[in-house]
C-alpha cells in the first residue's frame, strides 16, 4: 500500500458509484484488488449507491477476481477521478514528471462543486398546459421558417420498449407552425397520431428534405445533452450551474432532461469536436451524458406530447450563455488558475522574502534576463562565461554570481564546438574547473522545435535537477510567428514565464539587434522585432560595439608589449629595476631596446615571438559597452569591455570611457536618415527568406505554409519572395535549396 503513487480510497471520493454502469463498477473492484486493497474498501465505497447497493455483493464478486494477463490497474481509478474533477498535486511528493506534450496549466473545466450541489426542482405544467403552444415555441426557437423538420410519431415495440421509425422529414417549420396554430389543439391532425405509451420524437437540426441521416443535416446548429444516470432535479441544477447555452430544455416524460445546446459548428468535423468538448465538460461536472446522442441527426423528445401518462413538456428556452463561443470562453476562464487579489494591509507587517540574487545587482532567481547584441559581439561566449561563473560562484564581468547548477540549451553550435568552447573559456579565464559538474548542456542543433513545444520538453528534463538558471542560446531558432508582432511575441515570451514558474529557476536568453547603427538608440530599443522583447524580461543587457581609433589601438599595443616584456624580465632578470626606470616600463620602444641589451639573444628572440602574438591579439580584439534596463535593481553605469577571443574583459583602467558607440551621433545628426534604396529592400527580403528557411528546417521538409506562418505573411508573398531570391525551388508547396 505504501508504494501506491496515490491513495486510491481518497480518489474514490471523486467517483460516484451511482453514476457508473455495471462494468465500470466491476472495474473499480478489480483495480482495487490488483492494487492490494480489500473487499471492505470496495464495499464501503459501493454503499454510496443506495438504490443499487446489496449487502455482501462486493465480497462475492471479489473472490471471482483471479487476475488476467491484462489486469485492470489503479490507473483506471486515477482516470475516473480525473474525469470527475480531481487534479493531481504536481508539486507534492506524489508529483510526476511532466510529459513531452503535457499542457502546462489547468486542464479541467470543473465548475460544479458536486459535494455542495442541491437539486433544482422542475415545475410540471398543470392547468396552464398548452401542448400546441409548447411545440410551436420549440419550432420557432430552433428553426427558420423555410427549414425542413424531421419528426416521428409512429413507433414499434421490442422487448417492452417503444422504438421510433424514420418518420417524416419533408415539411418545413413554417408549414408545421401554420397548421398547428389552426388545429384547435389536435396535434395528431398535423403530425399524425402517436401512441400515448411511447410519445413522439423530433430532430433538433434542420434537414435537406431527402432523408434523416447525418448527411441530410443542413446546419450543425445544436447537440443533445441527456443523462439517465443522474437524478432529474440534479440534471436541471448542473445544466443551469454550467451555464450551458441551451436553446430548449425539454422534460422527457420519464427520468431525464433533453437539453438542446447551441453548438453552432461550421461543418461536421467541427461539430464532432465541439460535442466531444461539451460532453467532456458535462462529465467532469457530474453529468454523465448518454454518448449515443452525439449524432447531429439524433431524435429528441417532442414537447407538448403525453408519454405513458406523463407530459413531455418544454421546461425553458434560451438559458445560459448566449452562444457557444461565449460559453467556451467562460468555462475555460472559470479555471484560469489565477490567484485571487490580496489586501496590502494583510501583508504589510509580514512581507514575503524577495527572491535571492542570482547575479548580484542584475537578476534574481526565478526571473528572466535578455542579452541582446549584434553578430560577432561574442554573445554566446558571454553566456558561456556566465555559465562558468554561476557554476563556480565567481564574478561574471562586473557582477558576482550565486553558485549553483545551470543548464545551457545550445541551439546553434554543433556538439563538439560547444564543448570545446566551454573548455576554452575556462582556460582563457584561468579558472580551475572545480565545479564543472554544475553545468549541463542540452545540444539541440538541427533538432530544435518552436518554443511552445520546447517548453514542456525542457520542463520534463529539468524537473528534479535543481537548476538555478537555464540559458537558451539563441532564441531566433525557436521563435514562432512574426517577431515584429506584439501579440505573437507576447505568446512566445510567455513560454519563458512557464519555465520559470514550473522550475523555480531563472531563464536567460539571447537575441540579435535590428539592422543599422545602434549608437543613437536607447538600449531597450535595439533588440530586433517587437518591443515585447525589451519590456518582457526583468533584466535587459545590451551589447553595443565601440568605434576604436588608430591612436587607441597603438596605445593598447604599447601596453600589451610592455606587459610581455615585464613578464620576461621578472622571469629572467630579477634585478632589472636597477637598470630600467618606471618611465621605461611604459614605452614599448625604449623597453624592448633595453631588454635586448640585458637579455641573452635566444631569450630576446623568444620574447619577440610573444610580443608578436600580443600585437596580433590586440589588433584582433574588439571593444564593447554593456548598458542595462533593470526591473528589480537600480540602473548601473555602462560597463566597457574588450572582447579578446574567446572571453570578455572589463576595461578597468578607463581606456574606452570616452569612446563613442558604433553609429552614435549628435542629436542634430539623428534627424538625417539615409533613404533605403530598392537594392537594400531586395537584400532585406532575401535575408528574411534565408533566416526563415533555416529556422523552419529543423523538423524536416520546409513548406510554403511553414515559411508563411514563421514570417507572418501570405503564401502568395512567400512564393513571390522565393522567386525573387532565386536560390530556392518550390514543388507542390515544398521548398528546398537549389
Phi and psi in degrees as a GROMACS rama.xvg file:
@    title "Ramachandran Plot"
@    xaxis  label "Phi"
@    yaxis  label "Psi"
@TYPE xy
-70.6126  -16.9874  UNK-2
-82.8322  -6.55042  UNK-3
-67.2433  136.074  UNK-4
-66.1368  -38.2645  UNK-5
-128.502  151.566  UNK-6
-81.895  108.206  UNK-7
-65.1729  -32.9694  UNK-8
-64.8086  -27.856  UNK-9
-73.8031  -36.8612  UNK-10
-67.5402  -28.9327  UNK-11
-62.7488  -20.1767  UNK-12
-62.4603  -23.5506  UNK-13
-89.9186  -4.48742  UNK-14
-115.011  121.483  UNK-15
-92.8875  114.403  UNK-16
-62.4625  -24.6299  UNK-17
-69.7505  -14.5281  UNK-18
-97.2083  -0.992029  UNK-19
-98.6606  149.103  UNK-20
-81.9013  177.7  UNK-21
-60.0001  -45.137  UNK-22
-65.9235  -37.713  UNK-23
-65.7259  -38.482  UNK-24
-62.718  -44.7254  UNK-25
-62.8468  -39.9842  UNK-26
-59.9323  -37.3532  UNK-27
-61.9571  -44.8131  UNK-28
-61.3507  -44.6019  UNK-29
-64.2422  -38.8172  UNK-30
-66.2431  -40.2266  UNK-31
-62.7054  -42.8356  UNK-32
-66.7836  -41.2779  UNK-33
-61.2091  -33.1367  UNK-34
-87.2876  -1.1765  UNK-35
94.8932  14.9844  UNK-36
-86.2193  -179.943  UNK-37
-109.725  164.641  UNK-38
-62.7964  -29.7142  UNK-39
-63.2709  -35.8015  UNK-40
-62.0155  -42.9752  UNK-41
-66.7687  -41.4015  UNK-42
-62.9945  -46.2765  UNK-43
-60.2097  -42.2044  UNK-44
-69.9025  -42.8844  UNK-45
-62.6215  -26.2177  UNK-46
-61.9538  -17.8013  UNK-47
-69.5205  -20.0584  UNK-48
-90.3137  85.5702  UNK-49
-66.2259  -25.7627  UNK-50
-77.8784  -35.6349  UNK-51
-108.783  -8.20225  UNK-52
-68.2439  133.266  UNK-53
-127.103  122.24  UNK-54
-57.2069  132.053  UNK-55
86.6833  -11.2514  UNK-56
-64.3275  -37.608  UNK-57
-62.38  -40.4128  UNK-58
-66.3058  -36.5981  UNK-59
-65.6269  -45.6213  UNK-60
-64.7627  -39.1607  UNK-61
-54.6622  -43.6037  UNK-62
-67.1898  -19.3152  UNK-63
-86.1141  -8.31827  UNK-64
-84.1973  99.6243  UNK-65
-110.011  7.64826  UNK-66
88.5548  149.024  UNK-67
-138.675  175.413  UNK-68
-67.5973  -25.9693  UNK-69
-124.852  77.0821  UNK-70
-70.7384  156.854  UNK-71
-79.218  124.707  UNK-72
-108.467  178.893  UNK-73
-59.5423  -25.2807  UNK-74
-57.7925  -29.061  UNK-75
-62.8083  -43.808  UNK-76
-69.6536  -39.8497  UNK-77
-59.0557  -45.2739  UNK-78
-66.5915  -40.59  UNK-79
-60.2446  -41.5536  UNK-80
-64.8527  -41.6292  UNK-81
-60.5878  -43.242  UNK-82
-62.6243  -20.1829  UNK-83
-110.095  22.1516  UNK-84
105.765  -5.815  UNK-85
-74.9378  138.924  UNK-86
-121.016  130.077  UNK-87
-67.2107  148.171  UNK-88
-85.694  97.8057  UNK-89
-65.4911  -22.8594  UNK-90
-103.645  4.28509  UNK-91
-86.6284  178.898  UNK-92
-67.8143  -13.7837  UNK-93
-94.9154  15.8662  UNK-94
-69.9286  161.136  UNK-95
-120.5  156.197  UNK-96
-68.8528  135.583  UNK-97
-68.0406  135.265  UNK-98
-75.336  169.248  UNK-99
-52.821  -43.2217  UNK-100
-116.749  23.5264  UNK-101
-62.5334  144.829  UNK-102
-86.7369  128.871  UNK-103
-86.4364  119.615  UNK-104
122.858  -176.795  UNK-105
-67.3297  136.267  UNK-106
-115.836  -14.3411  UNK-107
-105.216  139.823  UNK-108
-105.843  69.0055  UNK-109
-96.3774  119.841  UNK-110
-113.095  -39.8218  UNK-111
-88.064  124.654  UNK-112
-85.7593  98.0322  UNK-113
-64.1394  -23.7676  UNK-114
-69.2096  -23.5303  UNK-115
-113.973  5.2938  UNK-116
-70.9874  130.018  UNK-117
-113.57  143.206  UNK-118
-65.4704  152.98  UNK-119
-117.787  112.631  UNK-120
-65.4777  144.096  UNK-121
-103.211  125.787  UNK-122
-83.9391  116.651  UNK-123
-81.3374  134.857  UNK-124
-66.9475  138.351  UNK-125
-116.708  -99.8892  UNK-126
-64.6253  -24.7877  UNK-127
-90.0806  14.7165  UNK-128
-65.8961  118.426  UNK-129
-129.345  85.0838  UNK-130
-55.6378  -47.7809  UNK-131
-63.1569  -45.6314  UNK-132
-59.0101  -38.2289  UNK-133
-65.8854  -45.1123  UNK-134
-66.9269  -39.1347  UNK-135
-63.2546  -43.1877  UNK-136
-63.5515  -38.2827  UNK-137
-60.8963  -48.2301  UNK-138
-65.1275  -41.3094  UNK-139
-66.5031  -31.9978  UNK-140
-74.4168  -39.1486  UNK-141
-95.7216  -23.7006  UNK-142
-126.91  152.074  UNK-143
-82.2175  156.42  UNK-144
-59.3801  -34.7376  UNK-145
-88.3435  0.283662  UNK-146
-86.9358  140.941  UNK-147
-77.1133  139.811  UNK-148
-115.378  133.991  UNK-149
-98.2643  133.932  UNK-150
-150.063  160.459  UNK-151
-137.305  128.497  UNK-152
-117.134  -20.1508  UNK-153
-91.6601  142.871  UNK-154
-144.124  166.532  UNK-155
-136.36  155.514  UNK-156
-101.45  137.374  UNK-157
-147.093  121.77  UNK-158
52.3758  40.0656  UNK-159
81.3713  2.48863  UNK-160
-113.587  146.072  UNK-161
-97.9826  124.215  UNK-162
-112.895  140.691  UNK-163
-77.5278  152.262  UNK-164
-85.8748  -176.211  UNK-165
-67.2319  -31.6423  UNK-166
77.035  -150.752  UNK-167
-112.291  154.897  UNK-168
-152.464  7.76212  UNK-169
-108.721  17.0533  UNK-170
-118.952  144.667  UNK-171
-87.5568  160.729  UNK-172
-62.2696  -39.9147  UNK-173
-61.5157  -42.9001  UNK-174
-62.8184  -45.5787  UNK-175
-63.5599  -43.3523  UNK-176
-62.9376  -41.4393  UNK-177
-62.3586  -44.8931  UNK-178
-71.4725  -36.617  UNK-179
-63.7095  -37.8304  UNK-180
-67.4334  -13.9886  UNK-181
-113.033  7.70578  UNK-182
-90.6128  -1.52455  UNK-183
57.6472  38.1409  UNK-184
86.5099  -1.93792  UNK-185
-96.5597  87.5355  UNK-186
-62.8994  -35.37  UNK-187
-60.1134  -30  UNK-188
-70.0422  -18.0109  UNK-189
-99.7939  -46.6354  UNK-190
-99.4966  -16.0132  UNK-191
103.282  146.734  UNK-192
-68.8317  146.662  UNK-193
-122.085  162.453  UNK-194
-81.6341  126.164  UNK-195
-59.3951  -24.7982  UNK-196
-71.9336  -31.2732  UNK-197
-105.336  -24.7652  UNK-198
79.8192  -159.461  UNK-199
-142.202  162.612  UNK-200
-127.425  162.633  UNK-201
-149.328  148.075  UNK-202
-94.5909  134.499  UNK-203
-90.9271  -9.03153  UNK-204
-108.87  144.977  UNK-205
-67.6209  150.401  UNK-206
-116.176  169.657  UNK-207
-89.7749  1.19291  UNK-208
83.2076  8.09831  UNK-209
-116.43  -6.31091  UNK-210
170.747  -173.589  UNK-211
-127.116  20.7997  UNK-212
-89.4276  174.943  UNK-213
-58.8464  -36.7118  UNK-214
-69.5333  -12.9199  UNK-215
-90.0343  -5.03081  UNK-216
-76.0907  129.19  UNK-217
-96.8757  -25.6253  UNK-218
-137.071  125.195  UNK-219
-90.5335  73.7404  UNK-220
-95.1861  -36.7937  UNK-221
-134.171  160.152  UNK-222
-134.172  156.246  UNK-223
-99.7194  127.931  UNK-224
-111.098  115.991  UNK-225
-140.85  139.384  UNK-226
-137.91  124.833  UNK-227
-96.439  -6.58122  UNK-228
-101.547  3.12932  UNK-229
-122.842  142.119  UNK-230
-52.3191  136.626  UNK-231
-62.8701  -32.8472  UNK-232
-67.5581  -35.1049  UNK-233
-72.1802  -34.838  UNK-234
-56.5225  -47.7844  UNK-235
-59.8914  -42.8116  UNK-236
-66.5678  -43.6207  UNK-237
-66.3297  -44.0478  UNK-238
-58.6677  -42.4322  UNK-239
-74.4722  -37.6973  UNK-240
-64.1739  -35.428  UNK-241
-76.5263  -9.13732  UNK-242
56.8136  35.8288  UNK-243
-56.8413  139.963  UNK-244
-76.4203  76.3739  UNK-245
-87.4391  126.681  UNK-246
-82.9901  -46.6383  UNK-247
-139.696  140.018  UNK-248
-123.247  120.264  UNK-249
-119.416  134.832  UNK-250
-78.5703  129.233  UNK-251
-76.5127  -8.66786  UNK-252
86.5386  -0.780749  UNK-253
-130.741  -117.804  UNK-254
-113.974  18.4318  UNK-255
-140.919  159.676  UNK-256
-103.262  140.44  UNK-257
-106.213  103.966  UNK-258
-96.3918  119.661  UNK-259
-92.2594  104.74  UNK-260
-99.7112  137.573  UNK-261
-70.0495  119.16  UNK-262
-105.855  -41.9684  UNK-263
54.824  47.1667  UNK-264
-86.548  148.121  UNK-265
-77.8041  -27.5415  UNK-266
-155.906  179.392  UNK-267
-65.1993  -40.1823  UNK-268
-62.3826  -43.6377  UNK-269
-67.8054  -36.2347  UNK-270
-58.2876  -46.6891  UNK-271
-61.5287  -43.3186  UNK-272
-65.0268  -41.1805  UNK-273
-70.1822  -37.8502  UNK-274
-66.3425  -40.8973  UNK-275
-60.259  -42.6903  UNK-276
-62.9748  -45.3484  UNK-277
-59.9367  -48.3843  UNK-278
-65.1812  -35.7401  UNK-279
-65.5493  -42.9362  UNK-280
-63.5732  -43.4746  UNK-281
-59.5739  -43.8426  UNK-282
-63.5258  -42.7788  UNK-283
-66.466  -20.2598  UNK-284
-105.432  19.3911  UNK-285
91.4328  7.88694  UNK-286
-112.421  98.135  UNK-287
-80.7881  105.01  UNK-288
-82.6794  141.733  UNK-289
-70.0013  108.985  UNK-290
-73.4312  -7.79285  UNK-291
-72.3086  -8.49628  UNK-292
-94.7268  15.3661  UNK-293
-68.7045  -30.8681  UNK-294
-62.7791  140.002  UNK-295
-68.7846  -18.2984  UNK-296
-95.199  11.4878  UNK-297
-62.2161  147.684  UNK-298
-84.4387  147.459  UNK-299
-131.427  170.118  UNK-300
-74.0213  134.53  UNK-301
-85.5559  127.614  UNK-302
-73.6644  157.093  UNK-303
86.0388  16.7898  UNK-304
-124.859  148.649  UNK-305
-95.2329  143.529  UNK-306
-141.449  107.319  UNK-307
57.9411  37.701  UNK-308
83.5322  -0.2469  UNK-309
-114.075  151.672  UNK-310
-84.4865  135.954  UNK-311
-93.9588  105.726  UNK-312
-131.341  158.085  UNK-313
-79.9658  115.082  UNK-314
-79.9541  -43.6901  UNK-315
-165.145  163.433  UNK-316
-135.714  150.077  UNK-317
48.8068  62.5135  UNK-318
-112.741  167.314  UNK-319
76.6806  -156.053  UNK-320
-69.2024  157.681  UNK-321
-68.9939  -36.0446  UNK-322
-146.08  169.366  UNK-323
-58.8453  -48.0144  UNK-324
-62.3737  -40.7251  UNK-325
-61.8155  -42.5314  UNK-326
-67.7711  -45.0953  UNK-327
-62.7979  -41.7432  UNK-328
-63.2548  -40.1271  UNK-329
-68.4556  -45.4128  UNK-330
-64.0548  -33.6351  UNK-331
-80.1959  -28.2007  UNK-332
-73.0516  -27.6345  UNK-333
-59.7917  -37.328  UNK-334
-105.801  45.6667  UNK-335
-73.8406  -8.78623  UNK-336
63.4404  21.0823  UNK-337
-86.7649  147.859  UNK-338
-71.7771  157.043  UNK-339
-79.8291  151.084  UNK-340
-60.0735  147.518  UNK-341
-125.109  151.744  UNK-342
-79.4412  132.408  UNK-343
-63.4339  -32.6487  UNK-344
-61.8434  -30.5595  UNK-345
-73.3078  -17.5932  UNK-346
-119.919  1.26264  UNK-347
-54.8157  -41.7116  UNK-348
-93.1598  -0.374454  UNK-349
-144.539  58.9244  UNK-350
-63.3091  142.564  UNK-351
-66.8872  153.486  UNK-352
-67.821  140.227  UNK-353
-68.9443  151.719  UNK-354
-61.3069  138.938  UNK-355
-64.7935  156.279  UNK-356
-69.7708  139.783  UNK-357
-96.967  -50.7033  UNK-358
-119.658  111.931  UNK-359
-57.5814  125.648  UNK-360
83.8367  -3.63645  UNK-361
-123.328  -51.6507  UNK-362
-145.146  136.973  UNK-363
-95.4565  158.112  UNK-364
-65.1832  138.798  UNK-365
86.3999  -0.482038  UNK-366
-104.487  -178.985  UNK-367
-119.244  144.272  UNK-368
-138.075  140.561  UNK-369
-116.213  129.589  UNK-370
-107.106  116.942  UNK-371
-115.694  152.127  UNK-372
176.697  168.522  UNK-373
-78.0264  173.29  UNK-374
-66.0949  153.177  UNK-375
68.5206  14.8952  UNK-376
-84.5522  -5.43301  UNK-377
74.7045  32.7911  UNK-378
-60.6298  -43.5369  UNK-379
-64.0631  -39.2606  UNK-380
-64.863  -38.7703  UNK-381
-62.1395  -39.1164  UNK-382
-71.2891  -35.4263  UNK-383
-66.9135  -39.7075  UNK-384
-58.0879  -41.2824  UNK-385
-63.1936  -43.0665  UNK-386
-55.2144  -48.4704  UNK-387
-63.851  -40.3994  UNK-388
-64.8652  -41.4483  UNK-389
-67.8384  -42.0144  UNK-390
-60.4444  -37.6298  UNK-391
-96.6679  -11.277  UNK-392
69.702  46.2355  UNK-393
-123.591  -175.569  UNK-394
-79.4132  135.447  UNK-395
-104.9  110.446  UNK-396
55.3088  -111.118  UNK-397
-95.6142  -0.573811  UNK-398
-124.77  136.197  UNK-399
-78.6894  140.218  UNK-400
-112.506  139.46  UNK-401
-70.1316  138.184  UNK-402
-76.3537  139.029  UNK-403
176.295  -179.295  UNK-404
-81.2822  143.519  UNK-405
-141.011  143.684  UNK-406
-112.728  127.073  UNK-407
-106.51  113.559  UNK-408
-92.3732  106.119  UNK-409
-94.676  111.486  UNK-410
-104.36  -8.45239  UNK-411
-117.044  -37.4731  UNK-412
-93.4632  151.264  UNK-413
-71.0624  159.579  UNK-414
-55.9991  -47.1601  UNK-415
-62.6426  -45.0413  UNK-416
-61.4184  -40.9487  UNK-417
-63.6137  -46.976  UNK-418
-64.5317  -39.8631  UNK-419
-64.2827  -36.7555  UNK-420
-60.8526  -40.8474  UNK-421
-61.6569  -44.3847  UNK-422
-67.882  -38.6369  UNK-423
-62.103  -40.6006  UNK-424
-66.3392  -45.6652  UNK-425
-55.7189  -45.4088  UNK-426
-64.6282  -46.4462  UNK-427
-65.1166  -32.8197  UNK-428
-77.3691  -17.6476  UNK-429
75.969  25.6884  UNK-430
-97.8475  142.388  UNK-431
-80.8031  135.717  UNK-432
-78.6269  62.049  UNK-433
-68.8619  -29.9351  UNK-434
-123.525  37.7735  UNK-435
-62.1536  -21.6183  UNK-436
-71.63  -5.50042  UNK-437
-80.8391  -7.97078  UNK-438
-106.781  123.781  UNK-439
-113.607  142.996  UNK-440
-123.306  129.846  UNK-441
-111.503  102.674  UNK-442
-85.3804  115.467  UNK-443
-125.289  17.0725  UNK-444
-59.9373  128.375  UNK-445
78.952  -0.741719  UNK-446
-131.397  5.62352  UNK-447
-73.0019  157.991  UNK-448
-130.725  164.344  UNK-449
-53.6128  151.157  UNK-450
-60.1272  -34.5641  UNK-451
-67.7591  -22.5298  UNK-452
-90.0693  -31.7916  UNK-453
-72.0512  -35.3716  UNK-454
-54.194  -51.8433  UNK-455
-65.0295  -32.8307  UNK-456
-68.4341  -39.4685  UNK-457
-64.4744  -45.1927  UNK-458
-62.3602  -41.3351  UNK-459
-60.1358  -41.6139  UNK-460
-76.0528  -29.185  UNK-461
-89.737  -15.4827  UNK-462
-58.1348  135.344  UNK-463
73.6662  3.60594  UNK-464
-88.6959  -12.6897  UNK-465
58.8533  39.9123  UNK-466
-69.1471  140.627  UNK-467
-96.8115  -11.9672  UNK-468
-155.184  148.166  UNK-469
-128.277  127.703  UNK-470
-107.367  129.286  UNK-471
-115.323  117.196  UNK-472
-138.015  117.966  UNK-473
-100.486  169.998  UNK-474
-84.3675  -16.2818  UNK-475
-63.1571  -19.7305  UNK-476
-72.4236  -20.404  UNK-477
-122.024  7.33621  UNK-478
-68.1981  136.983  UNK-479
-114.402  136.033  UNK-480
88.7576  -165.695  UNK-481
-90.8468  120.029  UNK-482
-68.0728  -10.6774  UNK-483
-92.3671  -3.10702  UNK-484
-91.7005  119.797  UNK-485
-62.768  -44.4056  UNK-486
-69.4671  -39.0162  UNK-487
-68.0194  -38.5744  UNK-488
-74.5414  -27.9584  UNK-489
-64.2338  -42.7282  UNK-490
-62.1103  -40.5355  UNK-491
-63.0672  -48.3295  UNK-492
-67.4854  -25.2225  UNK-493
-60.9139  -25.1437  UNK-494
-65.0639  -33.6476  UNK-495
-66.9191  -37.053  UNK-496
-60.6713  -40.9256  UNK-497
-62.0057  -42.4697  UNK-498
-64.2889  -45.9117  UNK-499
-58.1929  -46.707  UNK-500
-67.6721  -45.7235  UNK-501
-69.13  -35.2759  UNK-502
-104.832  -13.7361  UNK-503
68.3936  24.5826  UNK-504
-120.163  166.686  UNK-505
-79.4037  150.049  UNK-506
-119.735  125.596  UNK-507
-121.101  127.388  UNK-508
-136.672  165.207  UNK-509
-123.84  137.367  UNK-510
-143.06  160.64  UNK-511
-97.5968  161.606  UNK-512
-74.8513  159.466  UNK-513
-71.8457  169.993  UNK-514
-75.9769  158.355  UNK-515
95.263  171.088  UNK-516
-64.1815  141.081  UNK-517
-113.022  -7.02955  UNK-518
-62.5038  -30.0059  UNK-519
-84.3706  -0.493832  UNK-520
-101.957  157.593  UNK-521
-71.5492  154.397  UNK-522
-58.5126  -35.8722  UNK-523
-79.0275  -5.06514  UNK-524
-104.866  6.69924  UNK-525
-91.0402  -27.4615  UNK-526
-63.2296  140.398  UNK-527
-66.1206  145.951  UNK-528
93.0984  -159.774  UNK-529
-60.3586  150.455  UNK-530
-62.9483  -10.8443  UNK-531
-56.6893  -36.3606  UNK-532
-59.6287  -38.3885  UNK-533
-79.7361  -29.8373  UNK-534
-95.4973  -15.0505  UNK-535
-77.7982  -46.2261  UNK-536
-72.2973  158.014  UNK-537
-77.8218  -24.5189  UNK-538
-138.976  128.673  UNK-539
-117.478  117.003  UNK-540
-107.697  132.546  UNK-541
-125.09  128.824  UNK-542
-97.9066  130.095  UNK-543
-134.049  139.987  UNK-544
-78.4365  144.652  UNK-545
-101.942  142.18  UNK-546
-89.0188  95.7799  UNK-547
-78.519  144.999  UNK-548
-93.9735  167.789  UNK-549
-64.9924  -35.6477  UNK-550
-63.1688  -44.9413  UNK-551
-63.3851  -39.1324  UNK-552
-62.0184  -42.2628  UNK-553
-63.957  -38.5651  UNK-554
-63.2418  -42.4218  UNK-555
-68.5944  -35.1655  UNK-556
-64.8246  -41.7734  UNK-557
-58.5065  -46.4658  UNK-558
-62.6935  -42.8938  UNK-559
-66.0321  -42.1946  UNK-560
-64.8653  -41.6127  UNK-561
-61.7191  -38.8452  UNK-562
-64.4132  -38.6731  UNK-563
-64.1084  -46.2591  UNK-564
-61.1474  -43.6945  UNK-565
-64.3353  -35.9038  UNK-566
-62.6578  -45.127  UNK-567
-67.3611  -37.6886  UNK-568
-64.7764  -43.2695  UNK-569
-57.5813  -35.5527  UNK-570
-80.0985  -35.4684  UNK-571
-114.682  -24.3438  UNK-572
-128.487  81.6094  UNK-573
-57.4292  -30.1246  UNK-574
-102.328  27.1708  UNK-575
-64.7971  -22.4124  UNK-576
-64.4213  -19.8683  UNK-577
-77.4553  -17.6536  UNK-578
-112.454  -16.2446  UNK-579
-127.976  127.008  UNK-580
-82.4774  169.092  UNK-581
-63.6741  -35.6167  UNK-582
-65.4007  -37.1868  UNK-583
-62.8516  -35.436  UNK-584
-68.6194  -9.83903  UNK-585
-106.975  3.97238  UNK-586
-125.724  112.458  UNK-587
-62.3485  -37.1857  UNK-588
-67.8289  -47.2661  UNK-589
-64.7233  -43.0763  UNK-590
-66.0522  -41.8892  UNK-591
-66.0555  -34.816  UNK-592
-66.9771  -40.7714  UNK-593
-69.9143  -35.7216  UNK-594
-62.0144  -38.3008  UNK-595
-62.0796  -33.1242  UNK-596
-78.9853  -30.7963  UNK-597
-106.452  -2.04154  UNK-598
-110.228  153.355  UNK-599
-64.5555  152.115  UNK-600
-60.7326  -43.6808  UNK-601
-66.7818  -34.2354  UNK-602
-69.081  -39.797  UNK-603
-62.0062  -40.8042  UNK-604
-65.7325  -38.4505  UNK-605
-64.5639  -39.3509  UNK-606
-64.949  -36.7725  UNK-607
-61.3261  -34.2064  UNK-608
-64.2232  -43.1347  UNK-609
-63.9282  -37.8704  UNK-610
-63.2949  -43.312  UNK-611
-61.1844  -42.9957  UNK-612
-62.3795  -41.3544  UNK-613
-65.3676  -40.3299  UNK-614
-63.3834  -43.5556  UNK-615
-61.7572  -42.4712  UNK-616
-60.9566  -43.1241  UNK-617
-64.4683  -41.7411  UNK-618
-65.7274  -29.4169  UNK-619
-85.1684  -23.8756  UNK-620
-74.6507  156.624  UNK-621
-121.595  160.127  UNK-622
-110.335  140.698  UNK-623
-141.758  159.696  UNK-624
-131.173  130.892  UNK-625
-101.802  125.275  UNK-626
-118.667  158.235  UNK-627
-140.518  153.521  UNK-628
-125.135  115.395  UNK-629
-117.482  144.781  UNK-630
-96.6565  -32.5137  UNK-631
-106.231  -11.9683  UNK-632
-133.183  160.505  UNK-633
-63.4206  154.144  UNK-634
-63.5704  140.206  UNK-635
-105.224  156.052  UNK-636
-67.9568  145.199  UNK-637
-53.0135  142.109  UNK-638
-109.624  124.069  UNK-639
-93.4962  139.636  UNK-640
-133.213  152.217  UNK-641
-106.54  129.929  UNK-642
-96.2385  98.2828  UNK-643
-104.531  90.3801  UNK-644
-37.3612  127.491  UNK-645
-105.111  18.5671  UNK-646
-130.904  162.322  UNK-647
-97.5219  141.436  UNK-648
-124.573  136.419  UNK-649
-72.143  135.017  UNK-650
-79.1667  94.1337  UNK-651
-88.8975  -9.19033  UNK-652
-102.747  -1.48557  UNK-653
85.6999  20.5019  UNK-654
-62.6042  -30.2525  UNK-655
-102.26  5.75322  UNK-656
-57.1085  -42.4798  UNK-657
-102.278  10.6122  UNK-658
-79.2663  134.676  UNK-659
-78.7232  149.988  UNK-660
-76.0835  157.448  UNK-661
-57.7779  121.937  UNK-662
84.9446  1.35464  UNK-663
-73.3874  132.675  UNK-664
-134.087  162.93  UNK-665
-67.9886  157.706  UNK-666
-58.4141  -35.6092  UNK-667
-70.9134  -21.4835  UNK-668
-81.37  -23.3504  UNK-669
-70.2932  -16.7473  UNK-670
-76.6384  -15.0146  UNK-671
-98.8283  108.185  UNK-672
-110.45  138.908  UNK-673
-72.8254  127.977  UNK-674
-70.2867  134.489  UNK-675
-72.345  130.337  UNK-676
-85.8472  162.214  UNK-677
-56.6541  -35.4331  UNK-678
-64.4903  -36.9396  UNK-679
-63.39  -40.4699  UNK-680
-62.5734  -41.4357  UNK-681
-62.4561  -44.0541  UNK-682
-60.8118  -43.1082  UNK-683
-64.3275  -41.7483  UNK-684
-66.477  -39.6007  UNK-685
-64.3381  -42.9283  UNK-686
-63.4579  -37.3386  UNK-687
-64.9359  -41.7507  UNK-688
-62.8531  -43.5863  UNK-689
-63.6639  -42.7157  UNK-690
-63.6914  -45.5512  UNK-691
-63.4239  -41.5349  UNK-692
-62.0692  -42.9372  UNK-693
-65.3976  -43.1616  UNK-694
-66.6355  -33.4191  UNK-695
-88.6508  -4.16415  UNK-696
-91.4987  7.74256  UNK-697
-73.4273  -29.6722  UNK-698
-102.934  21.0941  UNK-699
114.465  -141.727  UNK-700
-61.8268  133.152  UNK-701
-89.2414  138.488  UNK-702
-120.557  162.983  UNK-703
-58.372  -38.6345  UNK-704
-64.8504  -40.8133  UNK-705
-55.8841  -50.1516  UNK-706
-63.8714  -39.2364  UNK-707
-60.9528  -46.3527  UNK-708
-66.9088  -39.8332  UNK-709
-66.4127  -43.4055  UNK-710
-87.8013  -13.1146  UNK-711
72.096  31.7225  UNK-712
-127.44  171.899  UNK-713
-77.7222  161.337  UNK-714
-57.8881  -39.9323  UNK-715
-62.5255  -42.43  UNK-716
-64.715  -38.8097  UNK-717
-59.7749  -46.843  UNK-718
-60.9357  -40.8845  UNK-719
-64.3661  -39.7573  UNK-720
-71.8603  -34.274  UNK-721
-65.3876  -41.6105  UNK-722
-63.0636  -41.8783  UNK-723
-64.3935  -37.8526  UNK-724
-65.4145  -49.1297  UNK-725
86.7984  -6.9736  UNK-726
-102.397  5.91351  UNK-727
-133.188  157.233  UNK-728
-117.606  157.41  UNK-729
-126.346  130.815  UNK-730
-138.274  107.183  UNK-731
51.2866  43.8909  UNK-732
90.5937  -14.4109  UNK-733
-87.411  147.937  UNK-734
-125.9  139.695  UNK-735
-148.998  164.86  UNK-736
-81.7763  142.589  UNK-737
